[in-house]
């Protein structure tokens, strides 16, 4: 079974690779847009079966959860020891702010 990010901390404890891996998730957005969705006007459908959409969404959601957890675990370790508690509190605040803004924007979209 997969281990939680607090146990395995992969890619590693120096998160130089982490921003690249998070940025690579952008590749999943065009793949989702090319899935089988009714009423197409501009984009072709390259993935006709719904299993592709489900697979892309599972990868997108699991990578999101893993990278958020990994970032929350690694951020306090990147600052001075006396500032790690503040770094964790700031990370938690901005995570909650981002989730709240996303939920608030969903009413308009």
CORHU-V432451 format. One record per residue. N is the residue number from 0. RES is the residue in three letters. SS is DSSP state (hx for helix, st for strand, lp for the rest). PSI is psi as a letter, one per 40 degrees, with the letter a starting at -180 (* if undefined). D_FIRST is the distance of its C-alpha to the first C-alpha in whole Angstrom. Layout:
BEGIN
n=N res=RES ss=SS psi=PSI d_first=D_FIRST
n=N res=RES ss=SS psi=PSI d_first=D_FIRST
END
This chain:
BEGIN
n=0 res=UNK ss=lp psi=i d_first=0
n=1 res=UNK ss=lp psi=i d_first=4
n=2 res=UNK ss=lp psi=i d_first=6
n=3 res=UNK ss=lp psi=i d_first=10
n=4 res=UNK ss=hx psi=d d_first=13
n=5 res=UNK ss=hx psi=e d_first=15
n=6 res=UNK ss=hx psi=d d_first=12
n=7 res=UNK ss=hx psi=d d_first=12
n=8 res=UNK ss=lp psi=f d_first=15
n=9 res=UNK ss=lp psi=h d_first=15
n=10 res=UNK ss=lp psi=d d_first=18
n=11 res=UNK ss=lp psi=a d_first=19
n=12 res=UNK ss=lp psi=e d_first=21
n=13 res=UNK ss=lp psi=h d_first=24
n=14 res=UNK ss=lp psi=f d_first=24
n=15 res=UNK ss=lp psi=d d_first=26
n=16 res=UNK ss=lp psi=d d_first=24
n=17 res=UNK ss=hx psi=d d_first=22
n=18 res=UNK ss=hx psi=d d_first=25
n=19 res=UNK ss=hx psi=d d_first=25
n=20 res=UNK ss=hx psi=d d_first=22
n=21 res=UNK ss=hx psi=d d_first=23
n=22 res=UNK ss=hx psi=d d_first=26
n=23 res=UNK ss=hx psi=e d_first=24
n=24 res=UNK ss=lp psi=e d_first=23
n=25 res=UNK ss=lp psi=d d_first=27
n=26 res=UNK ss=hx psi=d d_first=27
n=27 res=UNK ss=hx psi=d d_first=25
n=28 res=UNK ss=hx psi=d d_first=28
n=29 res=UNK ss=hx psi=d d_first=30
n=30 res=UNK ss=hx psi=d d_first=28
n=31 res=UNK ss=hx psi=d d_first=27
n=32 res=UNK ss=hx psi=d d_first=31
n=33 res=UNK ss=lp psi=e d_first=32
n=34 res=UNK ss=st psi=i d_first=30
n=35 res=UNK ss=lp psi=g d_first=32
n=36 res=UNK ss=lp psi=h d_first=33
n=37 res=UNK ss=lp psi=i d_first=37
n=38 res=UNK ss=lp psi=f d_first=40
n=39 res=UNK ss=lp psi=h d_first=40
n=40 res=UNK ss=lp psi=d d_first=42
n=41 res=UNK ss=lp psi=d d_first=41
n=42 res=UNK ss=lp psi=i d_first=38
n=43 res=UNK ss=lp psi=i d_first=38
n=44 res=UNK ss=lp psi=h d_first=35
n=45 res=UNK ss=lp psi=d d_first=33
n=46 res=UNK ss=st psi=g d_first=30
n=47 res=UNK ss=lp psi=d d_first=31
n=48 res=UNK ss=lp psi=i d_first=28
n=49 res=UNK ss=hx psi=e d_first=27
n=50 res=UNK ss=hx psi=d d_first=23
n=51 res=UNK ss=hx psi=d d_first=24
n=52 res=UNK ss=hx psi=d d_first=24
n=53 res=UNK ss=hx psi=d d_first=21
n=54 res=UNK ss=hx psi=d d_first=19
n=55 res=UNK ss=hx psi=d d_first=21
n=56 res=UNK ss=hx psi=d d_first=20
n=57 res=UNK ss=hx psi=d d_first=17
n=58 res=UNK ss=hx psi=d d_first=16
n=59 res=UNK ss=hx psi=d d_first=19
n=60 res=UNK ss=hx psi=d d_first=18
n=61 res=UNK ss=hx psi=d d_first=14
n=62 res=UNK ss=hx psi=d d_first=16
n=63 res=UNK ss=hx psi=d d_first=18
n=64 res=UNK ss=hx psi=d d_first=16
n=65 res=UNK ss=hx psi=d d_first=14
n=66 res=UNK ss=hx psi=d d_first=18
n=67 res=UNK ss=hx psi=d d_first=19
n=68 res=UNK ss=hx psi=d d_first=17
n=69 res=UNK ss=hx psi=d d_first=17
n=70 res=UNK ss=hx psi=d d_first=21
n=71 res=UNK ss=hx psi=d d_first=21
n=72 res=UNK ss=hx psi=d d_first=20
n=73 res=UNK ss=hx psi=d d_first=22
n=74 res=UNK ss=hx psi=d d_first=25
n=75 res=UNK ss=hx psi=e d_first=27
n=76 res=UNK ss=hx psi=e d_first=26
n=77 res=UNK ss=hx psi=e d_first=28
n=78 res=UNK ss=lp psi=i d_first=31
n=79 res=UNK ss=lp psi=i d_first=34
n=80 res=UNK ss=hx psi=d d_first=32
n=81 res=UNK ss=hx psi=e d_first=35
n=82 res=UNK ss=hx psi=e d_first=34
n=83 res=UNK ss=hx psi=d d_first=30
n=84 res=UNK ss=hx psi=d d_first=30
n=85 res=UNK ss=hx psi=d d_first=33
n=86 res=UNK ss=hx psi=d d_first=30
n=87 res=UNK ss=hx psi=d d_first=27
n=88 res=UNK ss=hx psi=d d_first=30
n=89 res=UNK ss=hx psi=d d_first=31
n=90 res=UNK ss=hx psi=d d_first=28
n=91 res=UNK ss=hx psi=d d_first=27
n=92 res=UNK ss=hx psi=d d_first=31
n=93 res=UNK ss=hx psi=d d_first=30
n=94 res=UNK ss=hx psi=d d_first=27
n=95 res=UNK ss=hx psi=d d_first=29
n=96 res=UNK ss=hx psi=d d_first=32
n=97 res=UNK ss=hx psi=d d_first=30
n=98 res=UNK ss=hx psi=d d_first=28
n=99 res=UNK ss=hx psi=d d_first=32
n=100 res=UNK ss=hx psi=d d_first=33
n=101 res=UNK ss=hx psi=d d_first=31
n=102 res=UNK ss=hx psi=d d_first=32
n=103 res=UNK ss=hx psi=d d_first=35
n=104 res=UNK ss=hx psi=d d_first=36
n=105 res=UNK ss=hx psi=d d_first=34
n=106 res=UNK ss=lp psi=d d_first=37
n=107 res=UNK ss=lp psi=d d_first=39
n=108 res=UNK ss=lp psi=* d_first=37
END
